[in-house]
Amino acid sequence: MEKIGNYKIAECDWKAPCEDVLAALQYEFKDEVPFLFSDEMTSLSENYNMEQTMDAVKALGQELSANGFLLFEIYEESDSFNLTIIPAADEEKFTQEMASLKRKVKCMLQRGKKAGAKARRIDFGKQLSGKVIKWDSQNWIMKADCPGNIYYSEIMDSDYNPIETQIFYFDPEPVILAKTSWFIYRLVGEEGRYLALMHNPERDENYNGIKDRRSYIFAGERLENINEWKNIATLDEELDLKDLIWYGDDLFLASGSKVYRIKNAMDGNAEIETVYETTDRDCIFSCFAIVQENLYVMCQGQILKWGKTLFTKRDGFNYCIYKMEPSALGPGTLYVINETEVAFVRHVQFSNDGKIHLESLVIVDVEKKISNVRKVEFCTGWTYVFEKNKFIVACHGHDVADNKKDIPVLAIIDLQSGEKKELPYGCFGPAEIRQVYATKDNRLLFKVNDKIILPDNMEEFFTIAH
């Protein structure tokens, strides 16, 4: 327990969310201030959870003052808040002791409010209503490259150790198809032909990490019996695969600078052959796409087409359709957006200014080899395919932005017309959309903190959107 003078200190990071600040205060002052565990403090913490830490601390201090306590910051040369709680009657005694120690202090109250008044809460206005599905926030959900909006999730225990991986679809509640003790990195295929890139989760008791760092490719005909699938290939960890895809009877795999093929992969006894390699090392990712039954890979900034050479008639990625400008490179995804076009979308690095930025979507007509770079205005966030020619962007950065009300939580962008609809901040309360999913019948679901929301109807969704 740390003290400054005779006073206990709760230390929290200057960027901590409100719930972490409250937890730090509860830990240090659980005996002296039982009010910290009240419904009022819990609801206030939730209300301020997307606000900047200083505003959250002041809100907590204001609410404490209405219940006979004062929250003070004791200044230190650090990146943390050093907070202490005292009875309001002891304020003069506390300030005199801090002055004798040559310590600067500040009583944490909201602007325009005096000690003793209740904290001002944030009004988020009209919020989307819908079915709420509880989901632990630490169990991240991944979409399988399979028909029917299939997903999988690694289920963790309270210590963040993996328990199992579940394969399921939303209807709208999760309907579990299968469970496995292995971790699934990628899942692709269709009924009668599935493949999973998997890792053995067994941990080394003498070393805090995974014992077996190789990757395994398992194949099977049905998702429901994944534990009976056969292992068709074992990959060394240095391959560092980024993507895999079925093309005909062959499985294609890509690392940062190489592309591999396993011919007739479902037959077993697979041999891995290298079908493309480059010495470039500018990008650390690769991704596949199939358009008009043709296979394409984006590797080291080039979109390459699979096919036979004119003279030798040998298969390979022999045709460069488009080469990205260096400014467009970075981790991202290659989306098929219509019958002839693909769009490369960067996974942008989130900035801390919370302003709206211009991000480039590189759109290429792979059949005509015509490229077009379109500028679309949206905040930093993750992108998802909504329907043909449309993207969804789940915008991030509200917790560090002063102008968070100007930043939507969701944008739907039509890549052909340029039309854009946005959901304003606050329609899910003090929260951001972490992920976007779809039910089996293509209704949208939104993951917000530890819950998934299915709007009551899409009419309300588009009424709030503007």
Residue pairs with C-beta under 8 A, 6 or more apart in sequence:
1 8
1 28
2 8
2 9
2 11
3 9
4 74
4 82
4 84
4 98
4 101
4 103
5 97
5 98
5 101
5 103
6 97
7 74
7 84
7 86
7 94
7 97
8 28
8 29
8 84
9 28
9 74
9 82
9 83
9 84
10 24
10 25
10 27
10 28
10 29
10 82
10 83
10 84
10 85
11 24
11 80
11 81
11 82
11 83
12 20
12 21
12 24
12 53
12 80
12 81
12 83
13 20
13 53
13 79
13 80
13 81
14 53
14 54
14 79
14 80
14 81
15 53
15 400
16 24
16 53
16 81
17 49
17 50
17 53
17 56
17 399
18 44
18 45
18 46
18 48
18 49
18 51
18 53
18 56
18 59
18 60
19 45
19 46
19 49
21 45
21 53
21 56
21 57
21 60
21 81
21 83
22 36
22 41
22 42
22 45
22 60
24 83
25 33
25 36
25 60
25 71
25 83
25 85
26 36
26 37
29 36
29 85
30 36
30 37
32 85
33 64
33 69
33 85
35 41
35 64
35 67
35 69
40 63
41 60
41 63
44 59
44 60
44 63
44 119
44 121
45 56
45 60
46 429
46 430
47 59
47 121
47 122
47 430
48 55
48 56
48 59
48 60
48 122
48 430
49 56
49 399
49 430
49 431
50 398
50 399
50 404
50 430
50 431
50 432
51 59
51 122
51 399
51 430
52 399
52 400
52 402
53 81
57 71
57 73
57 81
57 83
57 108
58 108
58 109
58 110
58 111
59 110
59 119
59 120
59 121
60 71
60 108
60 119
61 70
61 71
61 107
61 108
61 109
61 110
62 108
62 109
62 110
62 113
62 117
62 118
62 119
62 120
63 118
63 119
64 70
64 71
64 85
65 71
65 88
65 109
65 115
65 116
65 117
66 116
66 117
66 118
66 119
68 87
68 88
68 89
69 85
69 86
69 87
69 88
70 85
70 86
70 87
70 88
70 91
70 107
70 115
71 83
71 84
71 85
71 107
71 108
72 83
72 84
72 85
72 86
72 94
72 105
72 106
72 107
72 108
73 81
73 82
73 83
73 105
73 106
73 108
74 82
74 83
74 84
74 98
74 103
74 104
74 105
75 82
75 103
75 104
75 105
75 106
76 82
83 108
86 94
88 115
88 116
91 107
94 105
95 105
98 104
98 105
107 115
109 115
110 119
110 120
113 119
113 120
122 430
124 426
124 427
124 429
124 430
125 424
125 426
125 427
126 427
126 464
127 426
127 427
127 428
127 429
128 423
128 427
128 428
128 453
128 455
128 460
128 461
128 464
129 455
129 456
129 460
130 453
130 454
130 455
130 456
131 172
131 453
131 454
131 456
132 451
132 452
132 453
133 170
133 172
133 173
133 174
133 445
133 451
133 452
133 453
133 454
134 450
134 451
134 452
135 141
135 447
135 450
135 451
135 452
136 155
136 156
136 450
137 434
137 449
137 450
138 156
138 160
139 153
139 154
139 155
139 156
140 153
140 154
140 435
141 151
141 152
141 153
141 435
141 437
141 447
142 151
142 152
142 153
142 184
142 187
143 149
143 150
143 151
143 437
144 150
144 151
144 152
144 167
144 187
144 188
145 186
145 187
145 188
145 189
145 245
146 187
146 188
146 189
146 190
146 194
146 223
147 190
147 191
148 169
148 440
149 169
149 170
149 437
149 438
149 439
149 440
149 442
150 167
150 168
150 169
150 177
150 187
150 223
151 167
151 168
151 169
151 170
151 437
152 165
152 166
152 167
152 168
152 184
152 187
153 165
153 166
153 168
154 162
154 164
154 165
154 183
154 184
155 162
155 163
155 164
155 165
155 166
156 162
156 163
157 163
161 203
162 183
162 201
164 179
164 180
164 181
165 179
165 180
165 181
165 182
165 183
165 184
166 174
166 176
166 178
166 179
167 176
167 177
167 178
167 179
167 180
167 184
167 187
167 223
167 226
168 174
168 175
168 176
168 177
169 175
169 177
169 439
169 440
170 437
170 438
170 439
170 440
170 445
170 452
170 454
171 439
171 440
171 441
172 439
172 443
172 445
172 454
177 223
177 224
178 223
178 224
178 225
178 226
178 227
180 198
180 226
180 227
181 201
182 198
182 199
182 200
182 201
182 216
183 198
183 199
183 200
183 201
184 196
184 197
184 198
185 197
185 198
185 199
185 215
185 241
186 196
186 197
186 241
186 243
186 244
187 194
187 195
187 196
187 197
188 194
188 195
188 196
188 244
188 245
188 246
189 195
189 246
191 221
191 222
192 221
193 219
193 221
193 246
193 266
194 219
194 220
194 221
194 222
194 223
194 226
194 229
195 217
195 218
195 219
195 244
195 246
195 251
195 265
196 217
196 218
196 226
196 229
197 215
197 216
197 217
197 241
197 244
198 215
198 216
198 217
198 218
199 210
199 212
199 213
199 214
199 215
199 216
200 210
200 211
200 212
200 214
200 216
201 210
202 210
202 211
202 212
203 209
203 210
203 211
204 210
204 211
213 237
214 234
214 235
214 236
214 237
215 234
215 235
215 237
215 239
215 241
216 231
216 233
216 234
216 235
217 231
217 232
217 233
217 234
217 235
217 244
217 251
217 262
217 265
217 270
218 226
218 229
218 230
218 231
218 232
219 229
219 230
219 232
219 265
219 266
219 268
220 226
220 228
220 229
220 230
230 268
232 262
232 265
232 266
232 268
232 269
232 270
233 262
233 265
233 270
233 272
235 241
235 272
239 253
239 255
239 258
239 260
240 255
240 256
241 253
241 254
241 255
242 254
242 255
242 256
242 284
242 285
242 286
242 287
243 253
243 254
243 286
243 287
243 288
244 251
244 252
244 253
244 254
244 288
245 251
245 252
245 288
245 290
245 295
246 252
247 290
247 295
247 306
249 263
249 264
249 265
249 266
250 261
250 262
250 263
250 264
250 265
251 261
251 262
251 265
251 270
252 259
252 260
252 261
252 262
252 275
252 288
252 295
252 297
253 259
253 260
253 261
253 262
253 272
254 260
254 286
254 287
254 288
254 297
254 299
255 286
256 281
256 283
256 284
256 285
256 286
256 299
256 300
257 277
257 278
257 279
257 280
257 281
257 286
257 299
257 300
258 274
258 276
258 277
258 278
258 299
259 274
259 275
259 276
259 277
259 286
259 297
259 299
259 317
260 272
260 273
260 274
260 275
261 272
261 273
261 275
262 270
262 271
262 272
262 273
263 270
263 271
263 273
275 315
275 316
275 317
276 297
276 299
276 304
276 316
276 317
278 299
278 300
280 300
280 301
281 300
282 300
282 301
282 326
282 329
283 299
283 300
283 301
283 329
283 330
283 331
284 331
285 331
285 332
286 297
286 298
286 299
286 300
287 297
287 298
287 332
287 333
287 334
288 295
288 296
288 297
288 298
288 334
289 295
289 296
289 297
289 298
289 334
289 335
289 336
289 342
290 296
290 336
291 336
291 339
291 340
291 341
291 342
291 366
291 367
292 339
292 340
292 367
294 305
294 306
294 307
294 366
295 305
295 306
296 303
296 304
296 305
296 306
296 321
296 334
296 342
296 366
297 303
297 304
297 306
297 317
298 304
298 334
298 344
299 317
301 323
301 324
301 326
301 328
301 329
302 320
302 322
302 323
302 324
303 320
303 321
303 322
303 323
303 324
303 334
303 342
303 344
303 364
303 366
304 317
304 318
304 319
304 320
304 321
305 317
305 318
305 319
305 321
305 366
306 315
306 316
306 317
307 315
307 316
307 318
307 319
308 314
308 315
308 316
308 318
309 316
309 318
321 364
321 366
321 369
322 364
322 366
322 369
322 371
324 344
324 362
325 373
327 360
328 344
328 346
328 360
328 362
328 373
330 346
330 347
330 348
330 349
331 346
331 347
332 344
332 345
332 346
332 347
333 344
333 345
333 347
333 383
334 342
334 343
334 344
335 342
335 343
335 344
335 345
335 383
335 385
335 391
336 342
337 343
337 363
337 385
337 388
337 389
337 415
338 388
338 389
340 365
340 366
340 367
340 368
341 363
341 364
341 365
341 366
342 363
342 364
342 366
343 361
343 362
343 363
343 364
343 391
343 415
344 361
344 362
344 363
344 364
345 361
345 383
345 391
346 359
346 360
347 382
348 357
348 359
348 380
348 381
349 380
350 380
350 396
350 397
351 357
351 380
351 397
352 397
352 400
353 401
354 379
354 397
354 398
354 400
354 401
354 402
354 403
354 404
354 407
355 401
355 403
356 377
356 378
356 379
356 406
356 407
357 377
357 378
357 379
357 380
358 375
358 376
358 377
359 375
359 376
359 377
359 378
359 380
360 373
360 374
360 375
360 376
361 373
361 374
361 376
361 391
361 415
362 371
362 373
363 371
363 372
363 373
363 374
363 415
364 370
364 371
364 372
365 371
365 372
374 415
376 413
376 415
376 418
376 420
377 420
378 393
378 395
378 411
378 413
378 420
379 393
379 395
379 396
379 397
379 407
379 408
379 411
380 395
380 396
380 397
381 393
381 394
381 395
381 396
381 397
381 411
382 393
382 394
382 396
382 435
383 391
383 392
383 393
384 391
384 392
384 393
384 394
384 436
385 391
385 392
386 392
386 412
386 444
389 414
389 415
389 416
390 412
390 413
390 414
390 415
391 412
391 413
391 415
392 410
392 411
392 412
392 413
392 436
392 444
393 410
393 411
393 412
393 413
394 409
394 410
394 432
394 433
394 434
394 435
394 436
394 446
395 407
395 408
395 409
395 410
395 411
395 432
395 433
396 432
397 407
398 404
398 407
398 409
398 425
398 432
399 432
401 407
404 425
405 424
405 425
405 426
407 425
408 422
408 423
408 424
408 425
409 423
409 424
409 425
409 427
409 428
409 431
409 432
409 433
410 422
410 423
410 433
410 436
410 446
410 465
411 420
411 421
411 422
411 423
412 420
412 421
412 422
412 465
413 419
413 420
414 420
421 462
421 465
421 466
422 465
422 466
423 461
423 464
423 465
424 464
424 466
427 464
428 446
428 448
428 453
429 448
431 448
431 449
432 448
433 446
433 447
433 448
434 447
434 448
434 449
435 446
435 447
436 444
436 445
436 446
436 447
437 444
437 445
437 446
437 447
437 452
438 444
438 445
439 445
439 454
443 454
443 458
444 454
444 455
444 458
444 461
445 452
445 453
445 454
446 452
446 453
446 455
447 453
455 461
